[in-house]
Amino acid sequence: MKKIVLGLIALAALTVPAAAADMPVRAAPPPPPPPVYNWTGFWISGGFGYGLFDVDHSVVDPVTGTAFDIGHDNGGRGWLGKVGGGFDYEFAGPFLGNWLVGAFADYEWTGIRGNYGFNCGGGCFGLGPTTGFVGTLKNDYTWAVGARLGWVVVPQLLTYVNGGWTQGHFKQVDFADAATGALTGLSLAANTQNGWFLGGGTEYAFSLIPGLFWKSEYRFSDFGERTATNICVATATATCGAAAIHSFDQSHAFEQTITTELVYRFNWGGAGVRY
């Protein structure tokens, strides 16, 4: 009897592994699909940067047209804050896939400033031939509207070029005597200057925060040529001469900026990051 029991136990031990081997193996669940990136949609942005401006200018007698100072060059630099918004459209298909076009507008608060002055070579309005004037020129805000053309290098990375129309505002310049630092009563009125810009940059998606992107951009702006009036304000301390219109300031301003921004893309109609 004992031998029969032992034989049944041995037979059961051999049968169970064989039966288990014949059972089908359950397949592992498939991994979740990877995110699909689509750059089409509206976006807003905000950030900061640094800028440089350069102004080529000359100063002439308003009556005779005689130049007081020819080809003077002044520059400035400073930080800026920036906000913007726009809309992009990414093409689909084998021929236009990866290409993107968009339109946008942005605004910059700037602290870009530098010395701005000229010399009265040969004398002006009875002043000596070595008389010099110096003040501070500041670009306090700039705004732009434009379009861009982009190429989606990989699903999360866009590189682009852009261009369009821009306007910059420059604050009033109050000139002082270059030798003594005393105010002279001579002022160049505040003005806005219109021009064009070209730029380019990259935009990268943060995979951990859907819809959030990081953009870096370089921009060159040409504000065109401008002729403005240097006014001699009649005050008790004015030393810039008797004429109300002291001179004409003819200038051409350029500006370069580098900015970094956070961008949020709205997931409307498949825009931004889809899961």
Stockholm file with secondary structure:
# STOCKHOLM 1.0

chainA/1-275         MKKIVLGLIALAALTVPAAAADMPVRAAPPPPPPPVYNWTGFWISGGFGYGLFDVDHSVVDPVTGTAFDIGHDNGGRGWLGKVGGGFDYEFAGPFLGNWLVGAFADYEWTGIRGNYGFNCGGGCFGLGPTTGFVGTLKNDYTWAVGARLGWVVVPQLLTYVNGGWTQGHFKQVDFADAATGALTGLSLAANTQNGWFLGGGTEYAFSLIPGLFWKSEYRFSDFGERTATNICVATATATCGAAAIHSFDQSHAFEQTITTELVYRFNWGGAGVRY
#=GR chainA/1-275 SS CHHHHHHHHHHHHHHHHHHHHHSCCCCCCCCCCCCEEECCEEEEEEEEEEEEEEEEEEEECTTTCCEEEEEEEEEEEEEEEEEEEEEEEECCSTTTTTEEEEEEEEEEEEEEEEEEEEECTTCSTTCCTTCEEEEEEEEEEEEEEEEEEEEEEETTEEEEEEEEEEEEEECCEEEEETTTCCEEEEEECCEEEEEEEEEEEEEEECTTSTTEEEEEEEEEEEEEEEEEEEEECCCTTCCSCSCSEEEEEEEEEEEEEEEEEEEEECCSTTCEEEC
#=GC SS_cons         CHHHHHHHHHHHHHHHHHHHHHSCCCCCCCCCCCCEEECCEEEEEEEEEEEEEEEEEEEECTTTCCEEEEEEEEEEEEEEEEEEEEEEEECCSTTTTTEEEEEEEEEEEEEEEEEEEEECTTCSTTCCTTCEEEEEEEEEEEEEEEEEEEEEEETTEEEEEEEEEEEEEECCEEEEETTTCCEEEEEECCEEEEEEEEEEEEEEECTTSTTEEEEEEEEEEEEEEEEEEEEECCCTTCCSCSCSEEEEEEEEEEEEEEEEEEEEECCSTTCEEEC
//
